Structure formats: structure tokens, C-alpha cells
């Protein structure tokens, strides 16, 4: 029996053979190393005339905004940028197949932590372990507060009852501190107005303190950990005890509505207050309490301008020398939030140095510095000296930007980058 070749049989049946489109071919890609935001060119053939469905570059296992962001696509060349936090292998994929482009190594000057699904930081510190711990207003777009520990693995803990489910952006009182075992701990006011301590040893544990009030500040002295709480009877200092916490200072009267506080290195308590003025206006003011004092000092205005309504939020940062500080605050002026910043230098309050962009002030050692986001240039920079804009150093985290910053004991800044409800902490160079 004579065998008819398959292609002849197809012709005899009136059919023609189909030719499969050739798959992509990569001949070169460069550079193979660089920071986030680096533009990379992939040369080759059979990429397709334009990137449509099924045409993509897979980088670090990701397609799109968190991997390789395509700028131009042609049949023989693709250009794009490396997006934070990508690093790893790059593959060109089309409906006809895929081709390895090679490995891109990201030069990570500032090393990112694993991502944690939190946003809207209330307070943050760098633990003695080197991990960043943050007390956050929102976890995974829910109406729940969380404690996030940005370490080698990354951990998050829900803090039940802290955020009002009907007003998830309402004012929250609490501080994150380092516990005796060097783990992260949050002392916060629940919605029932009870102060609760949340510890993370062996998983999240909540302990009622037996104290009712707003947590304004926390610190540590020779006796141990303590918190300053604004109670119905006045300001008190509370310390952990069994079965409930005990108070060893106060009550003492606060002159105006306290909205934040901090403890200086020498143990002096500073309180930021919204001081009522005529009508519905208020001043941004401050009171201090020396370690051996039994009453708060006189109320001092940090800003001579009276803002419409009250100062709704504030965050106080005290320099290591205990004599300098910066307050960043939000005032509701005629229904519109107005951000303001004031700095203290040698007892004289003044406006914080003006910097172009979205600014987050922090003391980096004894100098007032800042993290600055420039939306137009799409850069995030660390400004070592806020009075000298030329001291800015760009941190390559394109296209992300900083949402907060905490400073460690060595004066090094740890920016916290947020994209929606995903946050990374950056560890600075050693």
C-alpha cells in the first residue's frame, strides 16, 4: 500500500497548512542593574507591533504597576521602568510563546521590608531590634486598627475596639512602645474609653488597665514603662500592675483640649493642645511638665494665628536634646482641612522651614530634617537639614512615595512607603 504524505492529504481535502506565528526572541536587555525607576530596554524580535491582550513583560512574577511598567512597545524593542519593589527575572510573553530576557538586579540602598496591609499611621517607633513598629488606623481597608511590625517576615495584629466602625477616620488616642521583652506594644484608648494594653508576645494579647481616658504619651524611666492618660478627673501617669494598672502622679488639670503628647529624653512631658479662642476658633498651643513637677506649666502658643474651629489633629516630635521640637497639625478652617507645621528652637516658636512638595518632618539626630515627596518629579528625598534644601538625597522608590517616617536611636530615617493600603518600611544603609 502506498502512503500519502500528510500535507498532500490536506491539499486533496481542500485544506491548507497553517503557519504558527514565531514566538518572541530577546537578543539584548540593558541595563541589567540599577535602582527602582531605572529605564530598561529589551531588544529582539516578534514582540508584536503594540502591547495588547496577551502581550506583557513578567518581572519578578508580577505584571504591571509593581513590576516592569511599560513605556513603549514595538515589534523589535520594548522600553519600561523598574517599579518598587521589583527585582529578579524578566520574561517577554506573547500569545505565540515567551522568552527569558534575563535577570535585573536592583541596587537596594534602602532595603524594603515585606509588605503589610495597613494605612494611616497613628504612631511609630524603631525598636531596639531594628524593626519598625507602627500603630495604624486601618487594616486591609477594614474599620479596624492594627499594630504592624516591619521585620524580616512582617507581622500584623488587629486591635479590637480601638476604631469606631462608623467613623474609621475619627481621632484615635494611643502610642506604640517597646515592651520589656523588646517586642512591640500598643497602649490605646478603646471606643468604650477604656485604656487597653496590646502586647504581641505569643500572639496579640489585650489587657485592660482599669483606667478610663485618652492616652496622650508614653515613656520609660528607672521604674519602668508608663503612660500619661487624660482622665475625667485630670491628667495621670499610669504604670502596669496586677491585676490593674496603678497611678503614681496626678490628677492635674490640662489647660485646653489635649490632642497629642510626647516624653523628652529627660522625662519632661510635652502636650499639644487645641486652645479655644473667640467664637469657634482655636490656637495651636503647648504645655510641659518637668519630671519633678506636680503641675503643668503655663500654656504657650506655638502659633499666633487663630484657626477656624478647633485644631483637629496633631503630632509632636521632640529632638534628642529635649529643647527642640516640631508639631505638625491639621486645623479645620471653614470646613476645609489646613495643614500647618510649627518648630520650636531655643524657646521661640516659628514656622517650620518651607520645602517644596509633601513634607514629613523628623529630627535626624539633633537636626530637623524631612522626607519630601515631589509629585511632579515623582521622587522621594531625605533632607538631612530642613533649612538646607540642597541637602536632599533622592531615595529611589519609583513610583511609590513616603507616607510616614520614624527615626532610630542613631538618627537614621526609616521612611514608610504606602500604596493604597499596602505599606513597606525602608531600612537605611548601615
matplotlib code that plots the C-alpha trace (Angstrom):
import matplotlib.pyplot as plt

x = [0.0, 1.3, 1.5, 0.3, 2.2, 0.0, 0.4, -0.7, -3.8, -4.7, -4.4, -6.5, -9.2, -9.2, -7.3, -4.0, -1.5, -1.3, 1.9, 2.3, 3.4, 7.0, 7.5, 9.3, 13.1, 15.2, 18.7, 19.6, 18.4, 20.1, 21.0, 20.9, 21.4, 20.1, 17.7, 14.0, 12.8, 15.6, 14.6, 15.3, 15.4, 14.6, 15.8, 14.7, 12.1, 8.5, 7.2, 4.3, 3.6, 1.8, 1.1, -2.4, -4.1, -1.6, 1.4, 3.2, 6.5, 6.5, 9.0, 9.7, 6.5, 4.4, 2.8, 2.1, 2.4, 4.5, 6.9, 8.0, 6.0, 5.9, 6.6, 6.8, 6.2, 7.4, 8.0, 11.7, 12.0, 10.3, 11.1, 9.9, 10.9, 11.6, 8.9, 9.4, 9.9, 10.7, 14.0, 14.5, 13.9, 12.2, 10.2, 8.6, 5.3, 3.1, 0.3, 2.9, 5.2, 7.6, 11.3, 13.6, 15.1, 17.4, 17.8, 17.6, 19.4, 18.0, 20.6, 18.7, 20.4, 17.4, 16.1, 12.3, 10.5, 7.8, 4.5, 1.8, -1.8, -2.1, -2.5, -2.9, -0.3, -1.1, 2.3, 5.5, 9.0, 12.1, 12.6, 16.0, 15.9, 16.0, 12.4, 9.9, 6.7, 3.6, 0.2, -2.1, -5.7, -6.7, -6.0, -6.8, -9.4, -11.5, -12.7, -10.1, -6.8, -3.7, -0.1, 2.3, 5.9, 8.0, 10.8, 12.3, 8.9, 6.5, 3.6, 0.3, -2.1, -5.7, -6.5, -10.2, -12.4, -10.0, -11.5, -15.1, -16.7, -19.0, -16.1, -13.0, -11.1, -12.0, -9.4, -7.6, -5.5, -2.6, 1.1, 3.3, 6.2, 8.8, 7.8, 10.3, 11.0, 11.8, 8.6, 6.1, 3.3, 0.4, -1.3, -4.5, -7.9, -10.8, -14.1, -15.6, -13.0, -11.1, -7.3, -6.0, -2.5, -2.0, 1.1, 2.5, 4.3, 2.8, 0.3, -1.8, -3.0, -5.2, -5.1, -7.5, -5.7, -8.7, -8.2, -10.6, -9.3, -7.2, -3.7, -1.5, 2.1, 4.2, 7.7, 10.2, 12.2, 14.2, 10.9, 9.7, 7.1, 4.4, 1.7, 0.2, -3.6, -6.2, -8.9, -12.2, -10.5, -7.4, -4.0, -2.5, 0.6, -0.2, 2.1, 1.5, 0.4, -1.5, -4.4, -4.8, -2.5, -1.8, -1.3, 1.6, 1.2, -1.7, -4.5, -3.6, -5.6, -4.8, -5.5, -7.1, -8.1, -5.0, -4.7, -1.1, 1.9, 5.4, 8.1, 11.5, 14.8, 15.0, 11.4, 9.7, 6.1, 5.0, 1.3, -0.1, -3.4, -6.2, -6.7, -10.2, -10.4, -13.3, -16.2, -15.3, -11.6, -8.6, -4.9, -2.2, -0.7, 1.6, 2.1, 5.0, 5.5, 9.0, 10.0, 9.8, 6.8, 3.4, 1.5, 1.7, 3.4, 1.7, 0.0, 2.3, 1.1, 3.0, 1.2, -0.3, -2.9, -6.4, -7.7, -11.4, -13.0, -10.5, -7.1, -8.4, -5.1, -1.5, 1.7, 4.6, 8.2, 10.8, 14.5, 17.1, 18.3, 14.8, 14.8, 13.7, 10.5, 8.3, 4.5, 2.6, -1.1, -4.4, -6.9, -10.4, -10.7, -14.2, -14.7, -11.5, -8.5, -5.5, -2.1, 0.3, 3.7, 5.5, 9.0, 10.5, 14.1, 15.5, 12.2, 11.0, 8.3, 8.5, 7.2, 9.0, 11.3, 9.3, 10.2, 8.7, 6.4, 4.6, 6.7, 7.1, 9.3, 11.6, 14.6, 17.6, 19.9, 19.9, 18.9, 15.4, 15.2, 12.4, 11.1, 9.9, 7.7, 7.7, 4.6, 5.7, 9.3, 7.9, 10.7, 11.1, 14.0, 15.6, 16.5, 19.1, 18.7, 15.3, 16.9, 19.1, 17.1, 20.4, 21.0, 18.2, 19.2, 16.7, 15.7, 14.9, 11.5, 9.7, 6.7, 5.9, 6.3, 6.7, 3.6, 5.4, 8.9, 10.4, 13.9, 16.1, 18.5, 21.3, 19.4, 18.7, 15.4, 13.2, 10.7, 7.4, 6.0, 2.3, 0.5, -3.3, -3.5, -0.1, 2.9, 6.6, 9.3, 12.7, 15.8, 18.6, 22.1, 24.2]
y = [0.0, 3.4, 6.0, 9.6, 12.3, 14.2, 17.6, 16.0, 14.6, 18.1, 19.6, 16.8, 17.6, 21.3, 22.5, 24.4, 24.0, 26.8, 28.5, 29.3, 32.8, 32.9, 33.4, 36.3, 36.4, 38.5, 39.5, 42.0, 43.9, 46.7, 47.8, 44.6, 46.5, 49.7, 51.4, 51.4, 53.7, 52.7, 52.6, 49.3, 48.5, 45.0, 44.4, 41.4, 40.3, 39.1, 41.2, 42.4, 45.9, 47.0, 45.6, 44.2, 41.4, 38.5, 40.7, 41.5, 41.6, 39.5, 40.8, 39.3, 37.2, 40.4, 42.2, 45.9, 48.6, 46.6, 45.1, 46.4, 49.4, 49.6, 52.9, 51.9, 48.6, 47.8, 44.6, 44.8, 46.8, 47.3, 50.1, 50.4, 51.2, 49.1, 49.7, 49.4, 46.7, 44.6, 42.6, 39.3, 37.6, 39.3, 37.4, 38.7, 36.9, 36.9, 34.6, 32.8, 32.0, 33.6, 34.3, 35.0, 38.5, 37.9, 38.9, 42.5, 43.2, 46.1, 48.1, 48.4, 51.2, 51.3, 47.7, 47.3, 45.1, 42.7, 44.5, 44.7, 45.7, 48.8, 52.5, 55.8, 55.6, 57.0, 56.5, 54.6, 53.8, 51.8, 49.0, 48.2, 45.1, 47.4, 46.6, 49.4, 49.1, 51.1, 51.7, 52.0, 53.4, 50.9, 47.2, 45.8, 48.6, 47.5, 49.6, 48.1, 49.4, 47.3, 47.0, 46.4, 45.1, 45.5, 42.9, 40.1, 38.4, 41.2, 40.8, 42.5, 42.3, 43.5, 45.8, 45.3, 48.1, 50.9, 52.4, 53.5, 51.3, 54.2, 56.7, 54.9, 58.1, 59.6, 60.7, 57.8, 58.1, 55.6, 55.1, 52.2, 51.4, 48.8, 46.2, 44.8, 41.8, 44.2, 43.3, 45.9, 47.0, 49.5, 51.4, 52.8, 54.1, 51.9, 53.2, 52.4, 55.0, 52.3, 52.2, 48.8, 47.4, 45.3, 43.0, 40.7, 38.0, 34.7, 36.4, 39.5, 39.8, 42.6, 43.6, 46.1, 48.6, 49.6, 53.3, 55.4, 58.2, 59.3, 58.0, 61.1, 59.9, 57.0, 56.7, 54.7, 55.6, 53.7, 52.3, 51.0, 51.7, 54.3, 56.2, 59.6, 59.5, 62.3, 61.0, 62.6, 63.7, 65.1, 64.0, 61.0, 58.8, 55.1, 52.1, 48.4, 46.4, 43.3, 42.9, 46.5, 49.4, 51.9, 55.7, 57.4, 61.0, 63.3, 64.0, 67.5, 69.8, 70.4, 74.0, 73.1, 70.1, 67.8, 66.1, 64.6, 64.4, 63.0, 62.5, 64.1, 62.4, 64.0, 62.8, 66.1, 65.7, 67.9, 68.2, 69.7, 71.3, 73.0, 76.2, 77.8, 81.3, 83.6, 82.0, 78.7, 79.5, 77.9, 78.2, 75.5, 75.6, 73.5, 72.7, 71.0, 69.1, 68.8, 65.4, 66.6, 69.0, 68.3, 70.7, 71.5, 74.8, 77.7, 77.3, 78.6, 79.3, 77.7, 79.7, 83.2, 82.6, 81.5, 78.8, 78.4, 75.6, 73.6, 72.0, 68.6, 66.5, 67.0, 65.0, 66.2, 65.1, 66.1, 66.3, 64.2, 67.4, 67.9, 71.6, 71.5, 70.1, 70.1, 69.9, 69.0, 69.6, 69.8, 72.6, 72.6, 76.1, 76.8, 73.1, 72.7, 70.9, 73.2, 71.5, 73.6, 72.9, 74.8, 74.3, 75.2, 76.4, 77.5, 78.5, 80.6, 79.1, 79.7, 78.2, 75.1, 75.5, 75.6, 72.8, 72.1, 69.0, 66.9, 67.1, 64.8, 66.5, 64.5, 65.1, 63.2, 63.3, 66.9, 68.4, 69.0, 67.1, 65.8, 63.3, 65.2, 63.7, 65.7, 64.6, 66.4, 64.9, 61.6, 61.5, 60.8, 62.5, 62.5, 66.1, 65.8, 69.5, 71.1, 74.6, 73.4, 72.1, 71.2, 68.5, 66.4, 62.9, 61.1, 57.6, 55.6, 54.1, 54.9, 55.2, 54.9, 57.7, 58.1, 58.3, 58.5, 58.4, 57.2, 57.7, 55.2, 55.9, 56.6, 59.4, 57.4, 57.9, 54.9, 56.0, 54.1, 53.8, 53.3, 52.4, 52.2, 50.0, 48.3, 49.6, 48.9, 50.1, 51.0, 50.1, 52.7, 51.8, 50.6]
z = [0.0, -1.0, 1.8, 1.0, 2.9, 5.3, 3.6, 0.3, 2.1, 3.4, -0.1, -1.5, 1.1, 0.1, 3.3, 3.5, 6.3, 8.9, 9.9, 13.7, 14.4, 15.7, 19.4, 20.9, 20.7, 23.1, 21.8, 24.5, 27.5, 29.3, 31.9, 34.0, 37.2, 38.7, 41.2, 41.2, 38.4, 36.1, 32.4, 30.8, 27.1, 25.7, 22.1, 20.0, 17.5, 17.3, 20.2, 18.2, 17.0, 20.1, 23.5, 23.6, 25.5, 25.9, 25.3, 28.5, 30.4, 33.5, 36.1, 39.5, 39.0, 38.6, 35.7, 35.7, 38.4, 40.9, 38.3, 34.9, 33.9, 30.0, 28.4, 24.7, 22.8, 19.3, 17.4, 18.0, 21.1, 24.5, 27.0, 30.5, 34.1, 37.2, 39.8, 43.5, 45.0, 42.0, 41.4, 39.7, 36.3, 33.3, 30.7, 27.5, 26.8, 23.7, 22.5, 20.5, 23.5, 25.9, 26.1, 29.0, 28.9, 31.8, 35.5, 36.7, 40.0, 42.0, 43.8, 47.1, 49.1, 51.4, 51.8, 52.0, 54.5, 53.4, 52.7, 55.4, 54.5, 56.8, 56.2, 58.1, 60.9, 64.3, 65.9, 65.1, 66.6, 65.7, 68.2, 69.7, 67.5, 64.4, 63.4, 62.7, 64.7, 63.7, 65.3, 62.3, 61.9, 59.2, 58.4, 54.9, 54.2, 57.2, 60.2, 62.5, 63.9, 63.8, 65.1, 62.3, 62.9, 59.8, 60.2, 58.2, 57.9, 58.7, 61.2, 61.8, 64.7, 64.9, 67.8, 68.5, 69.7, 69.1, 65.9, 65.7, 62.9, 62.0, 61.8, 60.8, 60.2, 63.6, 66.2, 67.8, 71.0, 71.5, 71.5, 70.3, 72.7, 73.3, 75.9, 78.5, 76.2, 73.3, 71.4, 70.1, 72.4, 71.9, 74.7, 73.3, 74.2, 73.1, 71.9, 75.3, 76.6, 78.5, 78.2, 76.9, 76.5, 73.5, 73.6, 71.0, 72.9, 71.9, 69.6, 70.3, 73.9, 75.2, 78.8, 80.4, 82.6, 84.6, 83.6, 81.7, 79.4, 76.4, 76.1, 75.3, 75.7, 76.9, 78.2, 80.3, 83.4, 86.1, 87.4, 84.1, 81.4, 82.0, 80.1, 80.5, 80.3, 80.2, 82.5, 83.6, 86.9, 85.1, 83.8, 85.5, 85.0, 84.9, 85.2, 84.6, 87.6, 88.6, 88.2, 87.0, 86.3, 89.1, 89.0, 90.7, 89.5, 89.2, 88.7, 87.4, 85.2, 81.5, 80.3, 77.0, 74.8, 74.6, 71.2, 71.4, 73.6, 73.9, 76.5, 76.1, 76.8, 80.3, 81.2, 80.6, 79.3, 76.4, 75.5, 72.2, 72.8, 70.9, 72.8, 72.4, 71.2, 70.4, 68.6, 67.1, 66.6, 68.3, 68.7, 68.5, 72.0, 74.3, 78.0, 79.6, 82.8, 84.3, 85.8, 89.4, 88.9, 90.3, 88.0, 84.3, 83.2, 81.6, 78.2, 75.4, 71.9, 69.1, 66.5, 67.0, 64.3, 65.4, 63.2, 62.4, 64.5, 66.6, 65.8, 65.0, 64.9, 65.8, 66.0, 68.3, 67.7, 70.3, 69.4, 71.3, 73.1, 74.7, 73.8, 70.2, 68.8, 65.8, 65.6, 62.5, 62.8, 60.9, 61.5, 60.1, 58.7, 57.4, 56.8, 54.8, 56.4, 56.7, 57.3, 59.4, 60.9, 63.7, 65.0, 68.4, 68.6, 71.9, 73.4, 70.4, 68.2, 64.4, 61.2, 60.1, 57.1, 53.9, 51.4, 48.0, 47.9, 50.5, 53.7, 56.7, 59.4, 61.7, 63.9, 62.4, 65.3, 66.6, 63.2, 62.0, 58.7, 56.5, 54.0, 50.9, 48.2, 44.9, 42.9, 39.8, 39.7, 41.1, 43.7, 47.4, 49.1, 52.5, 53.5, 56.3, 57.2, 56.6, 56.4, 53.5, 50.6, 48.8, 51.4, 49.8, 48.7, 46.4, 47.7, 44.5, 45.3, 42.0, 41.7, 45.4, 47.9, 51.6, 53.9, 57.2, 58.7, 62.0, 63.2, 65.1, 68.0, 65.6, 64.0, 60.7, 59.0, 58.1, 55.5, 55.3, 51.8, 51.3, 48.1, 48.9, 51.9, 51.4, 53.4, 53.3, 55.8, 54.4, 56.4, 55.8, 54.9, 57.8]

ax = plt.figure().add_subplot(projection="3d")
ax.plot(x, y, z, "-o")
ax.set_aspect("equal")
plt.show()
